[in-house]
């Protein structure tokens, strides 16, 4: 069985949660359970009751990480999948992902941008653009124009990424159906439930309740000896953010977000995790993606990293 956990902190009238739940059940080829965590609110109208649907209601929002942990704690499946409350899936997603997932792997399906209006209106074509398979990591000590400071997954640009509306890296590697990835978006991921526990995933200490989900997961899987891959045999579509659908969901206060970024950068750049058997340098300089855009040749200067002053991140 697959257990799908949906952490949700939205307005009561959010239209996509029911669509996501229905899609998960209808597109599954095997047994699935769906666990929706309504974090600090109730849906109006409520989700339609059905077998294998469980709803957890937190009267006061506890945050994304506690919501995911609450869902995993009651999950029955051999595998778990976390997804946002605004995602559609390809047919047979559950069995396709499980067929190519070793005991120490984290897997994501091919990601497309979801046209929300088309999906709500029952259109056949709901993919806005994609697929988006490959993200690199921003260099944490350089102020990125999109994400500012810290480690963030970002699409490759120019000849190593998006040109002419299509993604060159995705095009060049389209025939590699199970392909290594450095980072993920976080809107959907799939892994063995036991691996989630073995690696102490979704820790609250240091990260806080909401941020750096993708970085923690991918770093822990890679550095413990596992593998993070995209499975191009199946897809999901994640809601395209715009003025109509944006401005909702899990968004940390700025200083909470910055503290999480500081903790993450310091923790991983200095190889502080007791369970890692690979160095962070091994991951960054993996031949599948190195060199990375924006990373200086001396990025691993230990003296600089250990003495780095993060104070200005909090003043931004």
C-alpha positions in Angstrom: 0.0 0.0 0.0 1.0 3.6 -0.6 0.2 6.3 2.0 -0.2 9.8 0.6 0.1 12.7 3.1 -1.3 16.1 2.2 -0.3 18.9 4.6 -2.8 21.7 4.0 -3.0 25.3 5.4 -5.2 27.2 3.1 -8.4 29.2 3.1 -11.6 27.2 3.9 -12.9 27.6 0.3 -9.8 26.3 -1.3 -11.1 24.4 -4.4 -8.1 22.1 -5.2 -7.9 19.9 -2.1 -10.9 17.8 -3.1 -9.6 17.7 -6.7 -6.3 16.4 -5.5 -7.8 13.7 -3.2 -10.1 12.5 -6.0 -7.3 12.4 -8.5 -5.1 10.4 -6.1 -7.7 7.7 -5.6 -8.9 7.6 -9.3 -5.4 7.5 -10.8 -4.0 4.8 -8.5 -3.5 1.3 -9.9 -3.2 -0.4 -6.4 -4.2 0.2 -2.8 -3.7 3.7 -1.5 -4.7 5.7 1.5 -4.8 9.4 1.6 -4.2 11.4 4.8 -5.1 15.1 4.7 -3.9 17.3 7.5 -6.0 20.4 7.8 -3.6 22.6 9.7 -5.5 25.3 11.5 -8.7 25.4 9.4 -11.6 23.4 8.1 -12.7 23.1 4.4 -16.0 24.4 3.3 -17.5 22.3 1.9 -15.7 19.4 3.6 -14.0 16.6 1.8 -16.3 13.9 0.5 -15.9 10.9 2.9 -14.6 7.7 1.3 -12.8 4.5 2.3 -9.0 5.0 3.0 -9.4 8.7 3.4 -8.3 10.1 6.8 -8.6 13.7 7.9 -6.5 15.1 10.7 -7.6 18.5 12.0 -5.3 20.8 13.9 -7.5 23.6 15.4 -4.3 25.8 15.5 -1.7 25.6 12.8 1.4 23.7 13.9 3.3 24.1 10.6 4.2 22.0 7.6 6.8 19.7 9.2 4.5 18.7 12.1 1.7 18.2 9.7 3.8 15.8 7.5 5.0 14.0 10.7 1.4 13.6 11.9 0.4 12.0 8.7 3.4 9.7 8.5 2.8 8.6 12.1 -0.5 6.9 11.2 0.5 5.8 7.7 0.1 2.1 7.0 1.8 1.9 3.6 5.2 0.5 2.8 5.8 3.7 0.8 4.8 7.2 1.6 4.2 10.1 -0.7 3.8 13.7 0.3 2.1 16.1 -2.1 0.7 19.6 -2.0 -3.1 20.1 -1.9 -3.1 21.3 -5.6 -1.6 18.4 -7.6 -2.8 16.1 -10.4 -1.2 12.7 -11.2 -0.6 10.4 -14.1 -2.4 7.1 -14.3 -0.8 4.3 -12.2 1.5 6.7 -10.4 1.6 4.6 -7.3 2.8 1.3 -8.8 5.1 3.0 -11.3 6.9 4.9 -8.6 7.2 1.8 -6.3 8.5 -0.3 -9.2 11.7 1.8 -9.3 12.3 2.8 -5.7 15.1 1.0 -3.8 15.0 0.9 0.0 17.3 4.0 0.2 15.9 6.1 -2.6 13.8 9.2 -2.8 11.8 9.5 -6.0 9.9 12.2 -7.7 7.7 12.0 -10.8 8.2 14.2 -13.8 6.8 17.6 -12.8 4.6 19.8 -15.0 3.0 23.1 -14.2 -0.8 22.7 -13.6 -3.3 25.0 -15.3 -5.7 25.5 -12.3 -8.6 27.0 -14.3 -8.4 24.2 -16.9 -8.4 21.5 -14.2 -11.4 23.0 -12.4 -13.3 23.2 -15.6 -12.6 19.6 -16.5 -10.4 20.3 -19.5 -8.4 17.4 -20.9 -5.1 19.4 -21.3 -4.2 20.7 -17.8 -0.4 20.9 -18.2 0.8 24.5 -18.6 4.5 23.7 -19.3 7.2 21.2 -18.5 8.5 18.7 -17.7 10.8 20.2 -15.1 13.2 17.5 -13.9 16.5 19.2 -12.9 17.3 21.8 -10.3 20.7 22.9 -9.2 21.5 24.5 -5.8 22.2 28.1 -5.3 25.5 29.0 -3.6 24.4 29.9 -0.1 26.9 32.8 0.4 25.9 34.6 -2.7 22.7 36.7 -2.8 20.6 35.1 -5.6 18.3 37.5 -7.4 15.4 35.1 -7.0 15.9 33.4 -3.6 18.4 35.7 -1.8 20.9 33.9 0.5 20.9 30.1 1.3 20.7 26.8 -0.4 17.7 26.7 -2.8 16.7 24.5 -5.8 16.7 26.5 -9.0 16.2 25.7 -12.7 19.4 25.8 -14.8 19.4 28.8 -17.2 20.9 29.3 -20.6 22.5 26.4 -22.3 22.2 24.3 -19.1 18.5 25.0 -18.6 15.6 27.0 -20.0 15.9 28.3 -23.5 13.0 29.1 -25.9 10.4 27.9 -23.5 11.9 24.4 -23.3 14.4 22.9 -20.8 17.6 21.9 -22.5 18.8 19.7 -19.7 15.5 17.8 -19.7 15.7 17.5 -23.5 19.3 16.3 -23.4 18.6 13.6 -20.8 15.0 12.7 -21.8 16.0 9.0 -22.6 17.4 8.5 -19.1 14.1 7.4 -17.6 15.5 7.0 -14.0 17.8 10.0 -13.7 19.8 11.4 -10.7 18.7 14.8 -9.4 20.5 17.1 -7.0 17.4 18.9 -5.7 13.6 18.8 -5.8 10.8 21.3 -5.5 9.1 19.7 -2.5 5.6 19.7 -3.9 5.7 15.9 -4.3 8.1 13.2 -3.2 8.0 9.4 -2.7 10.1 7.1 -0.5 9.9 4.0 1.7 8.3 4.8 5.0 11.1 3.0 6.9 13.7 5.3 5.2 11.8 8.3 6.4 12.2 7.1 10.0 15.8 5.8 9.6 17.0 9.2 8.4 14.9 11.2 11.0 13.3 13.2 8.2 11.2 16.3 8.8 13.1 17.3 12.0 11.8 20.4 13.7 15.0 21.3 15.6 17.0 23.9 13.7 14.7 24.0 10.7 11.6 25.2 12.5 8.1 24.2 11.4 7.9 25.1 7.7 11.1 25.6 5.6 13.9 23.8 3.7 11.9 20.6 3.3 13.5 19.6 -0.1 17.0 20.4 1.1 16.8 18.2 4.2 15.3 15.3 2.4 17.7 15.2 -0.6 20.8 15.8 1.5 19.9 13.1 4.0 19.2 10.6 1.3 22.3 11.3 -0.8 24.7 11.7 2.1 23.5 8.5 3.9 24.4 6.5 0.8 21.1 6.6 -1.0 20.0 8.1 -4.3 17.5 10.8 -5.3 16.0 10.3 -8.8 13.3 11.5 -11.1 11.1 8.8 -12.6 10.1 10.0 -16.1 7.7 7.1 -16.6 5.0 9.0 -14.7 4.1 12.6 -14.2 2.4 14.9 -11.8 1.3 18.5 -12.3 1.7 21.2 -9.6 -0.5 24.3 -9.6 1.0 27.2 -11.6 1.1 30.1 -9.2 -0.3 33.5 -10.4 -2.3 36.4 -9.0 -5.5 34.2 -8.9 -4.0 31.2 -7.1 -1.0 32.6 -5.3 -0.6 34.0 -1.8 -1.7 30.9 0.1 -0.3 27.9 1.8 2.8 27.4 3.9 4.8 30.6 4.1 7.1 31.2 7.0 7.6 34.6 8.6 10.7 36.2 7.0 13.0 35.8 10.1 11.8 32.2 10.7 12.6 31.5 7.0 16.0 33.1 7.3 16.9 31.2 10.5 16.0 27.9 8.7 18.3 28.9 5.8 21.1 29.8 8.2 20.8 26.5 10.1 20.6 24.5 6.8 23.7 26.2 5.2 25.8 25.9 8.3 24.7 22.3 9.1 25.3 20.8 5.7 28.3 22.9 4.4 30.2 21.9 7.6 29.2 18.2 7.4 27.6 18.2 10.8 25.1 15.3 10.3 26.1 12.2 12.3 24.5 9.7 9.9 26.2 10.9 6.7 28.8 8.5 5.1 29.4 10.9 2.2 30.7 14.5 2.4 28.8 17.5 1.2 31.7 18.0 -1.2 31.0 14.6 -2.7 27.4 15.7 -3.4 28.1 19.1 -4.9 30.9 17.8 -7.1 28.9 14.8 -8.4 29.8 14.4 -12.1 26.1 14.4 -13.1 25.9 18.1 -12.4 29.1 19.7 -11.4 30.2 22.5 -11.9 27.2 24.4 -10.6 26.1 27.8 -11.7 27.3 30.5 -9.3 29.6 28.3 -7.2 33.2 29.6 -7.1 36.1 27.2 -7.6 37.1 27.5 -4.0 33.5 27.0 -2.7 34.7 24.4 -0.1 37.2 26.7 1.7 36.8 25.3 5.2 38.2 28.4 6.9 35.7 30.7 5.1 32.7 28.4 5.8 33.4 27.9 9.5 34.0 31.6 10.2 31.2 32.9 8.0 29.1 35.6 9.6 25.3 35.1 8.9 24.2 38.2 10.7 23.5 40.2 7.6 21.0 37.5 6.4 18.8 38.5 9.2 19.0 42.2 8.4 17.9 41.9 4.8 
